Amino acid sequence: MAVDERNFRSTYYEKVGFKSVEEKKSLEILLKDKTLDRIKLKQFCLRYSVPVIYRNLVWKVLLDIIPVQTECHQFVMEQRQQECRDVIQALQAMRVVDINTSKPQLLYAMWLLQTGCLHHNISLQKENGFILIAHSLQQFSDDDTDLYWLAKCFYAYVQRFTPDVPKLVEATLNLLEKEDSALFKHLTNTGILSKLPLNRWFDSCLAGLLNENALGRIWDKLCGGSCKILVFVIVVLLTNQRHKLLKCTTLENAVQCVSNLPEETAEIIANKAIEMWQQHGSPLTVHDKPKPS
């Protein structure tokens, strides 16, 4: 299990309802430095949940949207904003987007243009990992520039672990069998398990399945460098809904069972998944940071 470095006061704060007081203070100390320490920020994300008030800033630093030098933040974001304006104007001139284009679809079109993947028969209507992530990120930022760069760079990170998805899927199936053999057997015998959209769930980092509050805590771990957290979330998601899944005989019914869950249920799933992830040895080392291109 990951070592919890909180001091004895944290126990008291938790008992009286201020679980994140000490964590927030330690993060504020890190953010006061003129030159931020990405390694320490990543380690914070792996150990704790980032307070909502600081999540936008922390993610932007970890995803290399803004540099570690705090005095450069305003200038860099002004340049990011101008770049967004230029890309949108280009898309409008090409008549790829218009006033009826939804914001996630607009961000997707911007990403396609900047990555050289935009072509004449591309569909902005088709749901995909980028659009699902962009849709969920709308709850984390009201600023369109922040939203685009968070979506772009977060998805860039997701793509970096794409080669590892087969291993993550295998780990998910193995853990599910270990945690709930009866559910595993039922899903296997009905053919549901082999058809579950696990690749899509990894590609979207579960956007669209869990509410944004739960996702934020899971994505903190992703930004900290652990893609394996998703394995535990998927397993807990399935076992949490086992009573419904054991009655399912089709993929459609099974997917419906784990979709549109109440906020309280999503929070329970996130809590238990993080706890299980810690019990299985959550990483305290971090991966190389993804950079915007």
DAKA-V43999 format. One record per residue. N is the residue number from 1. RES is the residue in one letter. OMEGA is omega in degrees with one decimal (999 if undefined). NEAR is the number of other ideal C-beta (glycine too) atoms within 12 Angstrom. D_FIRST is the distance of its C-alpha to the first C-alpha in Angstrom with 1 decimal. Layout:
<<N & RES & OMEGA & NEAR & D_FIRST> <N & RES & OMEGA & NEAR & D_FIRST>>
This chain:
<<1 & M & 179.5 & 15 & 0.0> <2 & A & 179.9 & 25 & 3.8> <3 & V & 178.4 & 12 & 6.3> <4 & D & -173.4 & 19 & 8.8> <5 & E & 180.0 & 17 & 12.1> <6 & R & 179.6 & 23 & 14.4> <7 & N & -172.0 & 14 & 17.1> <8 & F & -178.9 & 12 & 18.4> <9 & R & -178.2 & 17 & 20.7> <10 & S & 179.5 & 23 & 18.1> <11 & T & 178.8 & 15 & 17.8> <12 & Y & -179.1 & 15 & 21.6> <13 & Y & -179.9 & 19 & 21.8> <14 & E & -177.5 & 17 & 19.6> <15 & K & -177.9 & 12 & 21.8> <16 & V & 172.3 & 11 & 24.9> <17 & G & 179.2 & 9 & 23.9> <18 & F & -173.2 & 17 & 23.0> <19 & K & -171.8 & 20 & 19.3> <20 & S & -176.0 & 25 & 19.6> <21 & V & -177.5 & 23 & 22.2> <22 & E & 179.4 & 26 & 20.3> <23 & E & 179.6 & 29 & 18.5> <24 & K & 179.4 & 26 & 22.0> <25 & K & -178.8 & 22 & 23.5> <26 & S & 177.8 & 26 & 21.1> <27 & L & 179.2 & 33 & 21.8> <28 & E & 176.9 & 20 & 25.5> <29 & I & 178.6 & 17 & 25.5> <30 & L & -175.4 & 31 & 24.2> <31 & L & 177.9 & 29 & 26.8> <32 & K & -179.4 & 14 & 29.6> <33 & D & 176.9 & 18 & 29.7> <34 & K & 174.2 & 14 & 32.7> <35 & T & -175.4 & 18 & 30.7> <36 & L & -179.0 & 30 & 27.3> <37 & D & -177.3 & 23 & 24.3> <38 & R & -179.0 & 32 & 22.8> <39 & I & 179.6 & 22 & 19.9> <40 & K & 178.5 & 27 & 18.9> <41 & L & 177.0 & 37 & 19.6> <42 & K & 178.7 & 35 & 17.4> <43 & Q & 176.1 & 31 & 14.5> <44 & F & 179.9 & 40 & 15.4> <45 & C & 179.6 & 43 & 15.5> <46 & L & -176.6 & 36 & 12.0> <47 & R & -173.1 & 34 & 10.7> <48 & Y & 170.9 & 36 & 13.6> <49 & S & -178.1 & 32 & 16.5> <50 & V & 176.3 & 39 & 19.7> <51 & P & -175.5 & 27 & 22.5> <52 & V & -176.2 & 21 & 25.2> <53 & I & -177.6 & 15 & 27.8> <54 & Y & -172.6 & 32 & 26.1> <55 & R & -179.7 & 35 & 24.6> <56 & N & -179.3 & 33 & 27.8> <57 & L & -178.0 & 31 & 28.1> <58 & V & 179.8 & 39 & 24.5> <59 & W & -179.5 & 38 & 24.7> <60 & K & 177.3 & 41 & 28.1> <61 & V & -176.4 & 41 & 27.0> <62 & L & 179.5 & 44 & 24.0> <63 & L & 176.3 & 40 & 26.3> <64 & D & 174.2 & 29 & 29.0> <65 & I & 173.7 & 41 & 31.5> <66 & I & -177.9 & 33 & 32.3> <67 & P & 179.5 & 26 & 32.0> <68 & V & 178.4 & 27 & 30.0> <69 & Q & -172.9 & 17 & 33.3> <70 & T & -178.7 & 22 & 33.7> <71 & E & -179.7 & 14 & 37.5> <72 & C & -172.2 & 19 & 37.7> <73 & H & -177.0 & 24 & 35.9> <74 & Q & -178.9 & 14 & 39.1> <75 & F & -178.0 & 15 & 41.2> <76 & V & -179.5 & 25 & 38.6> <77 & M & 174.0 & 28 & 38.2> <78 & E & 177.4 & 15 & 42.0> <79 & Q & 176.7 & 20 & 42.3> <80 & R & -179.7 & 34 & 39.7> <81 & Q & 179.5 & 22 & 41.8> <82 & Q & 177.9 & 15 & 45.0> <83 & E & 177.7 & 23 & 43.5> <84 & C & 179.1 & 31 & 42.6> <85 & R & -178.4 & 18 & 46.1> <86 & D & -178.8 & 17 & 47.6> <87 & V & 179.6 & 32 & 45.6> <88 & I & 178.6 & 28 & 46.5> <89 & Q & 178.6 & 16 & 50.1> <90 & A & 179.4 & 20 & 50.1> <91 & L & 178.1 & 29 & 48.7> <92 & Q & 179.2 & 19 & 51.3> <93 & A & 178.7 & 13 & 54.1> <94 & M & -179.4 & 19 & 53.1> <95 & R & 175.1 & 13 & 53.0> <96 & V & 179.9 & 26 & 49.5> <97 & V & 175.2 & 28 & 48.5> <98 & D & -175.5 & 16 & 50.5> <99 & I & -179.7 & 10 & 50.3> <100 & N & -180.0 & 11 & 49.2> <101 & T & 178.5 & 21 & 46.1> <102 & S & -177.7 & 19 & 42.9> <103 & K & 176.9 & 28 & 40.5> <104 & P & 178.3 & 35 & 37.7> <105 & Q & 176.3 & 29 & 40.6> <106 & L & 179.4 & 32 & 42.0> <107 & L & 178.5 & 42 & 38.7> <108 & Y & 178.3 & 39 & 38.4> <109 & A & 177.5 & 38 & 42.0> <110 & M & 179.5 & 41 & 41.3> <111 & W & 178.9 & 38 & 38.4> <112 & L & -179.4 & 29 & 40.6> <113 & L & -176.8 & 30 & 43.4> <114 & Q & -179.9 & 29 & 41.3> <115 & T & 178.3 & 20 & 39.6> <116 & G & -177.7 & 9 & 43.0> <117 & C & -178.6 & 16 & 42.2> <118 & L & 175.5 & 22 & 44.8> <119 & H & -166.7 & 13 & 47.7> <120 & H & -176.9 & 9 & 50.6> <121 & N & 178.6 & 8 & 49.3> <122 & I & 179.2 & 21 & 45.8> <123 & S & 175.8 & 16 & 44.8> <124 & L & -176.8 & 29 & 43.0> <125 & Q & -175.2 & 14 & 43.1> <126 & K & -179.6 & 14 & 40.7> <127 & E & 177.4 & 22 & 37.2> <128 & N & -176.2 & 30 & 34.5> <129 & G & -178.3 & 33 & 31.1> <130 & F & -178.1 & 40 & 32.5> <131 & I & 178.6 & 34 & 34.6> <132 & L & 178.1 & 34 & 31.9> <133 & I & 179.9 & 43 & 29.5> <134 & A & 179.5 & 41 & 32.5> <135 & H & 179.8 & 28 & 33.4> <136 & S & -178.1 & 36 & 30.0> <137 & L & 178.2 & 40 & 30.0> <138 & Q & 179.3 & 26 & 33.2> <139 & Q & -177.1 & 26 & 31.3> <140 & F & -177.1 & 34 & 29.5> <141 & S & 176.1 & 29 & 32.7> <142 & D & -177.5 & 13 & 36.4> <143 & D & -176.0 & 21 & 37.4> <144 & D & 178.4 & 25 & 38.6> <145 & T & 176.3 & 29 & 38.0> <146 & D & -176.6 & 32 & 34.4> <147 & L & -179.3 & 35 & 34.0> <148 & Y & -176.2 & 40 & 35.5> <149 & W & 174.5 & 40 & 33.6> <150 & L & 179.4 & 45 & 30.2> <151 & A & -177.6 & 47 & 31.1> <152 & K & -174.6 & 39 & 32.4> <153 & C & 175.4 & 37 & 29.6> <154 & F & 178.8 & 46 & 26.8> <155 & Y & 175.5 & 41 & 28.6> <156 & A & 176.7 & 29 & 29.0> <157 & Y & 179.0 & 38 & 25.3> <158 & V & -178.8 & 37 & 25.1> <159 & Q & 179.9 & 26 & 27.9> <160 & R & 178.4 & 22 & 26.1> <161 & F & 176.8 & 28 & 23.5> <162 & T & 178.3 & 20 & 26.4> <163 & P & -178.7 & 12 & 26.8> <164 & D & -176.5 & 21 & 23.2> <165 & V & 177.3 & 29 & 23.9> <166 & P & 178.4 & 15 & 25.2> <167 & K & 178.5 & 18 & 21.9> <168 & L & 176.6 & 31 & 20.0> <169 & V & 178.5 & 29 & 22.5> <170 & E & 178.7 & 17 & 22.1> <171 & A & 178.3 & 26 & 18.3> <172 & T & -179.2 & 37 & 19.1> <173 & L & 179.8 & 27 & 21.7> <174 & N & -179.5 & 18 & 19.7> <175 & L & 178.3 & 31 & 16.9> <176 & L & 178.7 & 36 & 19.6> <177 & E & -179.7 & 22 & 21.4> <178 & K & -175.0 & 18 & 18.5> <179 & E & -177.1 & 27 & 17.7> <180 & D & -175.6 & 26 & 21.4> <181 & S & -179.7 & 17 & 23.9> <182 & A & 178.5 & 18 & 26.8> <183 & L & 178.4 & 34 & 26.3> <184 & F & -178.8 & 28 & 25.6> <185 & K & -179.9 & 17 & 28.9> <186 & H & -179.0 & 26 & 30.8> <187 & L & 177.9 & 39 & 29.9> <188 & T & -176.9 & 20 & 30.7> <189 & N & 179.5 & 15 & 34.0> <190 & T & -179.3 & 23 & 35.2> <191 & G & -177.9 & 15 & 34.5> <192 & I & -173.2 & 31 & 32.4> <193 & L & -177.7 & 29 & 29.2> <194 & S & -177.8 & 17 & 30.9> <195 & K & 178.9 & 19 & 32.5> <196 & L & -176.8 & 33 & 29.7> <197 & P & -176.8 & 28 & 29.7> <198 & L & 178.9 & 35 & 26.3> <199 & N & 179.7 & 22 & 27.6> <200 & R & 179.0 & 27 & 29.0> <201 & W & 176.8 & 33 & 25.9> <202 & F & -178.2 & 37 & 24.0> <203 & D & -179.4 & 30 & 27.0> <204 & S & -177.3 & 37 & 27.2> <205 & C & 175.4 & 43 & 23.5> <206 & L & 173.9 & 44 & 24.3> <207 & A & -178.2 & 39 & 26.9> <208 & G & 177.4 & 31 & 29.5> <209 & L & -179.8 & 40 & 27.2> <210 & L & 178.1 & 40 & 25.2> <211 & N & -170.0 & 26 & 26.7> <212 & E & 178.9 & 28 & 26.3> <213 & N & 178.0 & 27 & 24.2> <214 & A & 179.5 & 37 & 21.4> <215 & L & -178.4 & 40 & 22.0> <216 & G & -179.3 & 38 & 21.8> <217 & R & 177.6 & 38 & 18.1> <218 & I & -178.2 & 44 & 17.3> <219 & W & 171.5 & 45 & 19.6> <220 & D & -179.3 & 40 & 18.0> <221 & K & 176.6 & 44 & 15.0> <222 & L & 179.2 & 44 & 17.8> <223 & C & 176.4 & 45 & 19.6> <224 & G & 175.4 & 41 & 16.6> <225 & G & -178.1 & 33 & 16.7> <226 & S & 175.2 & 38 & 14.6> <227 & C & -177.5 & 37 & 17.0> <228 & K & 176.5 & 36 & 14.7> <229 & I & -178.8 & 42 & 13.7> <230 & L & 177.7 & 41 & 17.3> <231 & V & -176.7 & 40 & 16.6> <232 & F & 178.4 & 38 & 14.4> <233 & V & -179.5 & 46 & 17.0> <234 & I & 179.8 & 41 & 19.8> <235 & V & 179.4 & 40 & 18.5> <236 & V & 176.8 & 40 & 17.9> <237 & L & -179.0 & 42 & 21.2> <238 & L & -178.0 & 42 & 23.0> <239 & T & 177.8 & 34 & 21.6> <240 & N & -178.7 & 35 & 22.3> <241 & Q & -174.1 & 32 & 25.9> <242 & R & -177.7 & 26 & 26.3> <243 & H & 177.2 & 15 & 29.3> <244 & K & -177.1 & 23 & 31.1> <245 & L & -180.0 & 33 & 30.1> <246 & L & 177.5 & 23 & 31.2> <247 & K & -176.5 & 18 & 34.7> <248 & C & 175.8 & 28 & 34.8> <249 & T & 179.2 & 16 & 36.9> <250 & T & 178.5 & 17 & 37.1> <251 & L & -178.0 & 21 & 34.9> <252 & E & 178.9 & 16 & 36.6> <253 & N & -178.8 & 20 & 35.7> <254 & A & 179.7 & 30 & 32.1> <255 & V & 178.1 & 26 & 31.6> <256 & Q & -179.2 & 18 & 33.5> <257 & C & -176.3 & 30 & 31.1> <258 & V & -179.8 & 36 & 28.1> <259 & S & 176.7 & 22 & 30.2> <260 & N & 180.0 & 15 & 31.3> <261 & L & 176.8 & 29 & 28.7> <262 & P & -178.4 & 16 & 29.2> <263 & E & -179.6 & 17 & 27.3> <264 & E & 178.4 & 15 & 25.7> <265 & T & 179.2 & 25 & 24.5> <266 & A & 178.8 & 33 & 23.1> <267 & E & 177.9 & 25 & 21.1> <268 & I & 179.5 & 25 & 19.7> <269 & I & 179.7 & 35 & 18.8> <270 & A & -179.9 & 37 & 17.1> <271 & N & -177.3 & 25 & 15.1> <272 & K & 179.7 & 26 & 14.0> <273 & A & 178.7 & 39 & 13.3> <274 & I & 178.5 & 37 & 11.1> <275 & E & 179.2 & 21 & 9.1> <276 & M & 177.8 & 29 & 9.2> <277 & W & 177.9 & 36 & 8.4> <278 & Q & -179.2 & 25 & 5.1> <279 & Q & 179.1 & 16 & 4.6> <280 & H & 175.6 & 23 & 6.3> <281 & G & 178.6 & 16 & 4.7> <282 & S & -176.4 & 31 & 6.6> <283 & P & 173.7 & 24 & 9.2> <284 & L & 172.2 & 23 & 10.2> <285 & T & -175.0 & 15 & 13.6> <286 & V & 178.9 & 28 & 16.3> <287 & H & 174.5 & 24 & 19.1> <288 & D & -176.8 & 16 & 22.8> <289 & K & 173.5 & 29 & 24.1> <290 & P & 179.4 & 29 & 26.6> <291 & K & 177.0 & 18 & 30.1> <292 & P & 179.9 & 27 & 32.8> <293 & S & 999 & 19 & 35.8>>
